[in-house]
Amino acid sequence: MKFLILNFISLLLLACGNQAEKSNATKQEIANAEPVEASVQNGMKKAYFASGCFWCVEAVYESVEGVQESISGYSGGHTKNPTYEQSNTGKTGHAEAVEVIYDPEVVSFKTLVEVYFGSQDPTQVNGQGPDRGSQYRSIIFYQNEEQKNIIEEVKAEVAKNYDEPIAAEILPFQKFWKAEDYHQNYEKNNPNNPYIRNVSIPRLNRFKEKFPELLKENQHSNSSEE
């Protein structure tokens, strides 16, 4: 029992960053803004998601067939050029998010939304796993009414599987701020980091077990176990 308690405490200490208070909410001008559509480049579209530490979310989406790249950053807030340190205070309004660059001929936006809800605990408020605070809140961004309708449709289906309400916010996309270089591909580049081994890789493995049909053929190996 003592070992289990110590293990639980150690996981709490393995948060992706500092913990902010839960009182910070999305500003109304952000929630009510007109959505901005990201540009299409060489046939590749972009989608934006936030569900806890971006190290975890980036790794999940990069394992999906049709996703060219997943980039860590910040979105959903009211400040310009946020830094990792600023975001972790919870005062910028931003959540750790990812920009998913994907081929719509291979993977649909709806599938990416299903990946979003299926790769987290969608009922957890202001955080995911050991990461707590408004900077880790779940947000799914839409760029037009069609995307918003798809998100709400998938959310309604997902909600049938849970007793608790779905916590993810649905917000109009405004702007994505790319995170510092050392955050990019963090899970791949830092496989022995305690947080990666104990939180990120187990989360990725749970996703892989749940959606094997969506995975790329060649995946980097994850030797850590839950």
N, C-alpha and C positions, 0 to 999 in steps of 0.2 A: 504493500500500500504506500509506504514511504517513497519507493521508487516511482510509482505512478504519479504521486503528487509533485515530486521534483521534476519529472518529465513534463508534466502539465505546465509548471511554472517556467521551465526552460523554453517551451513553445511560445508562451506569452512574451518572453523576452526576445523572441526571434522575429518580431514584427519587421515588416519591410522598411519602416522608418519610425519617426517619432509619432506619438499618439496625440491627436487633437481632441478638443471637446466636441460633443455631439450637437451643440446648439447652432452650428453654422448651417444655414439652409440656402438653397438656390434663390437668388434674387428674382423678384417678379419680372423685372425687365428682361432677364435672361429666359425665363420660362415662357414669356409671352412674345418673344421676338420672332420675326419672320425667319424661317430656316434658310441657311446658305447652302448652295449645292457646290460640292467639291468638283474640281475640274477632272475630266477624263483624259488620261494620257496614254497614248499607244493602245487604246482599247481597254486599259485597266481602270477600274473604278475604285473608289475609296469609301470605307465605312468606319464608323467610330463607336467605340464601346468602352465602358468603365465598369470594372467589377473587382475591386480590391487592388492589390499590388500589381502594377503594370508588368513586373517581371513575370508573374504567373500568366497573365492574360496574353502577353506577347507570345509566350511559348506555346500556349494552346492554339492560337490562330495560325502560327507558323507551321503547325503540324497538319493543317487542313489542306487537302488537295484543291488547287485552284487559287490559293493564296500565294502571291508572289513574295510579299514581305509584310511584316507587322512591326510598327514603330512605336516606341514608348513616348509618352508625352503628357500633356495636361489639357483639360477642356472642361467647359461647364461653368467657369468662373467669371469674375468681373474685373480682373486685373490683367495688364499687359506684361508680356515677357516674364511669366512666373518662373522661379527657380525651384529646385527640389526642396531647398531649405524653407522657402516662403510657402510653398504648397503644403508642407508638413505642419505648418502652424494651424491650418484650417481656415485662415483668415482671407485667403484669396478667392474662395468659392470654387476653386478648381478641384477636380478629381483626377487621380492618376488614370490615364486613358491610353488607348492604343488606336493608331491609324492602321486600318487593314487595307492593303492594296491587293485587289483580287481581279481575277478574270471572270466576268459575268457569263462567259460561254461555258465555264467549267463548274463554277459554284454560284448559286443564286444568293441574293440578299436575304431571302427568307431562310435559307440554310444557315447563313452566318448568324442570324437572329436565334435560330434554334440552338446553334453552338453556344451562343451567349448564355441563354437560360440554362442549358444543360451542363455547363462547365462550372457552375457555382451553386451556392445555396441562395436562391433568389428571394428568400424570405428574410435574410439577415439585413438589418437596418444599420446604415452608417458603418459599413465594414464588410470584410470577408475573412473568415477564419480568425487568426490572431491579430489581424490588422484592423484597428478600430479608429474611427474618426471620419469626419465629413470628406476628407481627401481620399478615402477609400470607399465612398458610397457607390452604389450601383446606378449607373446611368446608361441608357441606350439612346443614341442620337439619331434623329431623322432629318433628311435633307429635302423632303417633299411630302405631299399628302399620301402618295402611294406607299412610301416607306412607313409612314406613321400608321397607316391602316394595317400593313403587314405586321408591324411590331405589336399592335394592339390585338390582332388576331392570334398571334402565337402566344402572347402573354395570357390571353383568356384560356387557351388550351392548357398551358402550363399550370395555371392557377387551380385547375381541377385536381391536380395531383398533390396539393398541399392544403393543410388545415389553416395555416397562417397566411395572411395576405402577401402578395408579391411586393417586395420593397423597391424594386428598380424604378427610378424616375424615367420618364419618356420626355426628352427635351429636344427643341429645335437646335440643330447644329449651327454654331457660330464660327468658331475658329479652333484650330488645334495647334498647340505650341509644342514643338519637339523637345524632348527632355535632353539632358546632358549626354554627351557621347558615351560615358561609362555605363549608362543605364541600358544602352542598346544591346540586344542579344545577351542580356545579363545571365540568363539561365544556362545558355550554351557556353559562355565564356567563364563562368564561375561555378562549375559543377560541384565543387567541394565546399562552397559556402554553406554554413549551417542552416540558414533560412531556405536556400535552394534545396538542400537535401531533405529537410524535414517538412517543408510546406509546399514549395513550388513543384518539385518533381512528383510528390504524391498526388497533387491536384491534377497535374498533366496526365499521370497514369490512370487516374479515375476517369478522366475524359476519354482517353484512348480506349479503355475497356467499354465505355458506354457507346461510343460512336466509331467502331472499327472501320465501318464502310466509308468514312469521310477522310481517312488518313492518307497522307502521301506514302508512296511505296518505300522510300528510303528515309527512315527516321533515325536521329541520333539516339543512341542507347541510353536508357535511364536505369542505372543499376540500383538506385536507392529503393527501399521498400517502405511502405507506410508503417 
